[in-house]
Each structure stands twice: as C-alpha cells, then as structure tokens.
Amino acid sequence: MMFDRSDIERVREMTNLAALIGEHIALTPKGREHVGLCPFHDDKNPSFSVVTDKGNHFYICNSCGAAGDCFRFVQEFLRKDFSEAIEFLADRVGLQLQRGSGKPDPERDQRARRRTLLKEATAAALDFFQNSLEAPEGKDAREVIQKRCIRPDMVERFQLGAAPAGWDNLRKSLLARHIDERVLIAAGLLKKRNEGDGSYDAFRNRLIFPIHDDTGHPIAFGARAIAADDEPKYLNSSEHDIFHKGQTLYGLHLARPAIAKAKKAIVTEGYTDVMACHAAGVEHVVGTLGTALTDDHVRKLARLCDQIILVFDGDEAGQRAAERAVRTVFKHPVDVGICVLPEGQDPDDMLKSDAGKLEFEHAIDHAEDSLDFLLARFRQRIDESQGISGQQRLLEQFIESLRTLGLEEVDGLRKSMLINRISELMRVPSQEIERLLRRQRGPVAANSSEQPERASTAPAIGARHVAERELLAVILYRTEAVADAGIDPSQLLDSSRFIDPIHQALAMTLSDLLQANPPTMQAILGRLDDESHRETASRLFFIGERLANAEYENNQEHPIARATRALDDCIHEDLRQQETAQWRNRDESDDRTAADLIQKIGSRRRPSAILRTGNTD
Ligand SMILES: [Zn+2]
C-alpha cells in the first residue's frame, strides 16, 4: 500500500506528538518540552524529551540518541512498519487515507492485510459476544456475573460477553457477515474439525473477557467456563499475529492514565481481580494472562511508572510465582514490590467487603521490596541448611544465580546495595561477596573488565566543523528565517560547502525542502532515512535554539547571517591554506599553473557573497 505525500503530511500535522507518546510513557511537562524515561534504552534518569515548539514536534533521547517524528515513534515503539504506522496514526486522528501510487511491496501489504482481517474478525466476534450476553441465550452468563458480584458498569467498561452453548453460534453469525472462515480460524475463534471439512466455535457456554491491545482494540478473548464441570475453567485465545500473551497486559488500555498518574502499577493474576480493583476505585491495576511475568511486561510498565507491585495468592504456587517474577524484574531499573496475600485470598474476594478492602490496601502498602523478598527466601534456605560448608555452597549458588539474572547489568548503586545486604545477611564481608562474584565471572570476562579504560579518541573538533554545525543548527531551529532573510537556500546550503558527510546530507535535505514552504522539524526528520542523520538533526535543533536565543538576547546580528559568515571565513581560510600549499609544492617549470594560482588567490574576494546578494535590506 502506498500513500499520498500530502496524506502523510496531514497525519503528521494532526497528530499531537506529546499526547501520542504520553499514552505509552509517563511524561512531565518542562517548559516547551515533555520529559520522561527513554523507551528505547534502559533509562535511569529521564533523558527523553518530546519537543513541541511552535510547528516543531519531535522526540530525542539525550542518552541513546533515538530521535524522530510521530511515524518513527510508532514504527520503533509499537513495532509497526511505515505503512502500518501511517494507517495507525490516520485512524487515530480520524483521517481517511487517499492511496497514492508508488513502489509496491506485496509481502508487507499482505502482512498488513492479514493484521487488519484479524482485527476485524476479533471486533466482529466481540460484537457477537456482547449481544449474546444481552440476549436470552446469555442468561447463564448473566447469572455468573451476578454470582461473582461484577457490577453492570464493570461489565460495560471491560466489555464482557457470552459465548452461547452450542457448536456454531458464532460461526453462523460471522460467516453471515461475510467474514472468511480461514480468518476466524487464524484468529482462534473457530477450530478446524479433526475429521472432514468445516469448523466449530472455540468458545462455547462461557463468560467472555475480551483482551485489548495497548490502544484499546480487541485482539483476543479469555473465557470462563459457566458449567461447573467444564474444563479448563479458564481458556484463552491461542496466540496469533496480533496477540502475544507475553506482550499483553489485561486492562492496560483502561489502567494507563491511572498508572501514569499514580506512577505505580499493580499487577494481578486474573481478569476478575483486575475488574474488582477497578470497581473498588483502584484503577492502576492490570493482569497477566495466565503466564509468568515477562521482560516485555516489565518494560512496558516501567515506561509508565516508577514502581510495580506484583500481587500473588498466598499459596505455595503463588510463592513460587512470586520468586519467578522477582527473578524477571531483577535487572530492570524499577522498584518492584511483592505483595503475597493471606493464604486462600485473592483481590476479587477481598475487595467485596469493606474490611477486605482495607486489608487489601494494607497489603499493597506493605508490599515487600523485591530484593528483600529474594533475600528472605534465600535466608530461609540458609537456615534450613546443614553446616558451614553447606551454607558456603548455598551462598555460591545464590551469587551464581544473581549473576545469571543479570547482576552485571544492574547499575552501580543498586549493585553495591545488594552486595551489602547479602553481606549483612550472611555475616560475610562484602569484599568476600565481590570476590565470589569476580571468581564466578570466569577468566575471559574478568580479564576484559580489568583492562584499562580506553583513552578518548575523539578528535579535536575543527573550526570548520563547528561552523558547518552552527549554520545547520540555526537553520534547523528556524527554517522560516532563510526565506525571511531573502537568502537562496540552494546557495546557502550548497553541499560542497560542507565537509562532514552527515552535514552534507542534512544540507542537501534542507536545501531541497526549503525550495517549498519552510519545513518543520518533523518533516525534516521524516525525510532523513539514516538514524544517525536524524539524531544529528535533533541535536542541532537544540544547539540552534541556544545560539539563536543568545544572539537575539544580546541584540546581535541575525544568527543565520553570523553563522554563514563564520562558515565562509572557514572555507576561505581552508582554500587559502590549500592554495598556499599548492604554491609551495608547485612545479617551478610550469609557469601557467603558477600564474593560474596567483590569479585565483588574487581574485578571490572575502566571501559572505551569499548574504550580500540575497539580503534585501
Ligand atoms: Zn534513549
């Protein structure tokens, strides 16, 4: 699928970048920027900023250099390809796209088409399930809802539905809506018959909990058995192109604003737990889908908040799940609390009474720090072990397990805190723990970490480089200033005036774009295919801002004029040096070359010709 250039521009203009990114990452307004933790690297201090300065909307990370416009963000963060990103954003702002002509990519089109079909089928099924819940055949499901005390507003908020008993209710209804049977099978809504042709409903006689993606589109279903003897009690859609359990958190699309506001997320194990919390007014709650917590889950939440509280049942299985989860979160730079509820209790049960609600809140407030939890479990094992050598072996095993969990990746402060805690717990000096860590790291790693730090090899930045950079910077910051000053962009940004290859590329792109209306940063970033070019452009924007503001404040000459003259001076100086070198190395016998050189040196006036020819005042 190809798109009209003007469509792309329109989508970009209509997209509120800070709002878009704010749906996925907690952002704090700071002047004309919004700052937050970078979603593209393990950010510990907020180094990510979304700039919405007049017409310019782009993001940049000052640590890892990720930078771009709304399309880039959707591509990189939501892992969509360019055309999917356009469709996604167009859909978001309610724009109907015109299809342009261009290079066809059948494979990508097919993939996009497949995702669209899966989405459509899932949305149609949700429709069917919701209608069934209202209809006479939804009676049993409605009884379950009543018995479980799920309030009508929660039924609506979480879009509960019913799969009627019988083998082909959904099948008949959706085939009548001309949805392809193969798509319904791929979406996990129908199952192929083992013998012969045809298919049957995957969910029968069940209460349906739709599962949504981060943006609130239904992508799958959870289904609870209605009849007491139906197995299994809970059934999920099988995974497919748009549904991956390990990347999906139940209720995130509803909980996101509350999570970002509280800077805290509570993770429970079941659909009804999530619903019970929301019903009780605790809205920063999501659920895992019957799977252990994954790195993707943690990363997703860590982008939204500073603290994650994992809630587990008090039974042995819950304890084990908690320990597994602690191991997953170990290396992530986020505070994780472990809340193990009293045995036999879950949030759903507890939140049904006022006393239970207090008890639940108390348990959440007193969640145990995940490291404490890990160490407490370890201590229990130490206490149960026999003799000094047994304890020594346990300690070694424990440290080895921390290492495999990624202790090396944990940042310095957390790491030394952890080492101190183990040292206190074991009554072993922390140097001994460090020694164990080093020893177990193995000879290769140990050697490489002891190598002296590499000397900085950054070359001294020459005056020409600075001049090139500053000119591009002031132009990037205020593209309209070029036209305002009446300067011809193709002369000003002639790529032969730039030595640095990235500067050359930027100059060419700018020169090209400046032939039409002054481009915004997002249009410029949208034109730059190379990541390093986008990064440089974004950094230069800030340099441009600083330069322009400093010069306006000091009431000096126009920043573009000053930068242009500085670059001209450098070019002039470089040429002079080249010509002097040529003069020195000239072939004494070749009079004509020498005469040419003399003429060239003599005729070259000092530059800033661009400014003089262009400037109208
Ligand atoms: Zn970053």
Residues whose N, C-alpha, C, O or C-beta is under 5 A from the ligand:
A	BS01	ZN	C38 F40 H41 C61 S63 C64 G65 A66
